[in-house]
Amino acid sequence: MSLALALIVLFALTVITIHTISYAVWNWRNNKSGALQVFLICLVTIALPTYVYFFRT
C-alpha cells in the first residue's frame, strides 16, 4: 500500500472515529458505561489499522 493511500485510509478512519466519539459524548448523559465502551471501540478502530500499517513485517 502506498503512503498516499495509507494517509487517505487513516484520514477516513479518523473522520469516522470523531463522528462516533461525538455520539459517545452525547450518550454520556444517559448511559455512562455504554459511552465508555463506544469510546474504547473508537480507539481500537484508529489504533489497529495504524499499528498494522506501520509495524507490519
Secondary structure, 3 states (H helix, E strand, C coil): CCHHHHHHHHHHHHHHHHHHHHHHHHHCCCCHHHHHHHHHHHHHHHHHHHHHHHHCC
